[in-house]
Amino acid sequence: MEHEYNYYNFSESDIENLKLLYEQLRAQTMFIYSDFLSYLATIEGIQLIYSKYDPNIPSDIYNPDITALQSLYVAIIARLMIANVAFTKYDILINKFYNGEIDFSLQPNIDINISNVLSTLGYMYALRGARGIYERDITQPVFGVR
């Protein structure tokens, strides 16, 4: 990818921004995968309940709780990636601020960083709850995650 930067003769600042945006894009792709796993866990939970009453539906369905847990693990990794991007951008901007290169408020970046920390904590609590349900009762699907 570095050769593309040279081809377009980007500034150092634009190269930094592109690298962060590509990292953010990878994280967003992981969120899509996490959402798909969550969707799949819900479908598996529905099938699991129907399989109790309909002999035509296979009863050897993969455990939907495991899929729900996988979804949360992927979401946490993606959220940490997004947080890393936001904190890295803030570090770049704070250095520019102290060097007198910019004079605008960094409060929006601080708000985004706080949001990322809180969101990560939210995912961690969801994971804790999902693990608890999984360990407590494997006959009940995990509800309310994602």
N, C-alpha and C positions, 0 to 999 in steps of 0.2 A: 504494500500500500504506500510505502514511503516514496516510491518512484512517481506515483500520481501527484504527490505534493510538489515534487521537483518539476514535473511537466507543466503544472499550472503556475509555478513560481509564486506560491502562496507566501504570505508574511508568516513570521514565527508565531504570531498571535493566532492567525487563522489555522495554522497547523495544530496548535494546542487545542483550539476549539473543535476542530474536526476529530481529533483523537477522542476528546470527551464525548462528542456526539455519537461516534461509532460505539463507544463503550455503553452509552445510554441506549443505543439501538439494540445491542446484544442483550441488555437487561430487559428491555421491552419485549423482545422475542421470548425471553424466559418467562415473563409474565403471561404471555399468550399460551405458552406450554403449560404453565401452572393452572391457568383458567381451563384449559382443555382437560387436564387431569381432574380438576374439581368437577367439571361437567360429567366426565366419565364415572367418577365416584358416585355421583347422584344417580346416573342411569343404572349403575351396578346395584345401588341400594334399592331402587325400584324393582329391578329384576329379581333381586334376592327375596323381596316380600312376595312378589307374584309367584315365585317358584315354590313357595310353601303351599299354594292353593291350586296350582295348575301343573299337572304332571308332564305337560308338553314343554315346559320351560326347564332347562337344565338346572339342577340344584348344585352343581359344582362350580358356581360362579366365584370368580376371584374376589377375595375379601375387599369390599369397598372402602373399609377403614384404612387399609394400607395405601390405597390410591389417594385418599383424602390426605393422609400424612405426607405422601410424596408431593402432592400439590403444595402443601404448606412449606415443605423444605425448599422446593424450587422458588416459591414466592419470597421466602426469607433471603435466599441468595440474591435474587433479582433486586429486592429492596436494598440490600447492602451495597450492591453495585451502583444503584441509582444514588444512594447516599454518598458513596465515594466520589461519584462525579460531582455532586453538588458541593461537597466539602473541598474538593480539589479546585473547582471554579472559584469558590470563596477565597481560598488561599491565594490564588492568582490575583484576584481583585484586591484583596487586602494589601498585598505587596505593592500593587500599582497605586493604591490609595496613599500608603505611607511614603511612596516615592514621588507623590504629587502628580502622577500621570492621570488620575481621575479625581473628581471631587463630588461625585454623586453618593447618595446614601446606599450603604450595603445592607440596610435593614431587610429588604425583600429577600436577599440571599440568606440572611440569618433566619428569617421565618421559614424558608424552604428547608434549611438544615434542621431546624427544630421539628418541622413536619416529618422529615425523614426519620429522625430519632423516634418520634412518637409512633409513626407507622410501623417501624421495625419492632418496637415494644408490643404493639397490637398484634402483629403476626406471631410474636413469641408467646403471647398469652393464648392465642388461638391454637398454636401448636401444643401448648401445655394442656389445654382443654381436650383437644382431639386425642392426645396420647392417653389422657385419663379415661376418656370414654372407651378407647380401644382396649385398655387394660382391664377396665371394669366389666364390660359387657360386649362381647363380640357378636351378639345376636341383634344389636341395635346399630344402625348406621350412624355415622357422625353427622350431625345437623348443624347448619349455621356457619360453616367455614367458607371463606372466599367471599 
